[in-house]
């Protein structure tokens, strides 16, 4: 089980959650969000920001494993 949360920080203590949903597998996340499986796997395994994630208005995407199957 995985949780995918997409949010945007609006200020120091305010954020807007755009998406927060649990999924059975990474493939389900990729299909729902319209991303490739490799992009989703990259987001779930690497905690460091990539170059493409360092834009001022890029949303934060967190994919966290919440349960082993």
C-alpha positions as CSV (number, residue, x, y, z in Angstrom):
1,X,0.0,0.0,0.0
2,X,1.2,3.5,-0.9
3,X,0.0,7.0,-0.1
4,X,0.4,9.7,-2.7
5,X,0.1,13.2,-1.6
6,X,0.4,16.2,-3.8
7,X,0.4,19.6,-2.2
8,X,1.7,23.2,-2.7
9,X,3.1,25.4,0.0
10,X,1.4,28.8,0.0
11,X,3.4,30.3,2.8
12,X,5.3,29.5,5.9
13,X,2.5,27.7,7.6
14,X,-0.1,27.2,4.9
15,X,-0.3,24.5,2.2
16,X,-3.0,23.4,-0.2
17,X,-3.5,19.7,-0.7
18,X,-4.3,18.9,-4.3
19,X,-4.4,15.1,-4.0
20,X,-4.2,12.6,-1.1
21,X,-5.1,9.0,-1.9
22,X,-4.0,5.5,-1.0
23,X,-3.0,3.0,-3.7
24,X,-2.4,-0.7,-3.9
25,X,0.8,-0.3,-6.0
26,X,3.0,2.2,-7.8
27,X,1.5,1.2,-11.2
28,X,-1.9,2.4,-9.9
29,X,-0.4,5.7,-9.0
30,X,1.1,6.1,-12.4
31,X,-2.1,5.3,-14.2
32,X,-4.2,7.7,-12.0
33,X,-1.7,10.6,-12.3
34,X,-0.8,10.1,-16.0
35,X,2.9,9.6,-15.2
36,X,5.1,6.8,-16.3
37,X,5.9,4.0,-13.8
38,X,9.5,5.0,-13.8
39,X,8.6,8.6,-12.8
40,X,6.5,7.3,-9.9
41,X,9.2,4.9,-8.8
42,X,11.8,7.7,-8.9
43,X,9.5,9.9,-6.8
44,X,8.9,7.2,-4.2
45,X,12.5,6.0,-3.9
46,X,14.4,9.3,-3.9
47,X,13.8,11.9,-1.2
48,X,16.2,14.5,-2.7
49,X,14.6,17.1,-5.1
50,X,15.5,16.6,-8.7
51,X,16.4,19.5,-11.0
52,X,12.9,19.4,-12.5
53,X,11.3,19.8,-9.0
54,X,13.1,23.0,-8.1
55,X,10.9,25.4,-9.9
56,X,9.1,28.1,-7.8
57,X,5.6,26.7,-8.5
58,X,6.3,23.0,-8.7
59,X,4.0,21.1,-6.3
60,X,5.4,18.8,-3.7
61,X,4.8,15.1,-4.5
62,X,5.3,12.6,-1.7
63,X,4.8,8.8,-2.2
64,X,5.2,6.9,1.0
65,X,4.9,3.1,1.5
66,X,2.4,2.6,4.3
67,X,2.0,-1.2,4.4
68,X,3.8,-4.2,3.1
69,X,1.7,-6.7,1.2
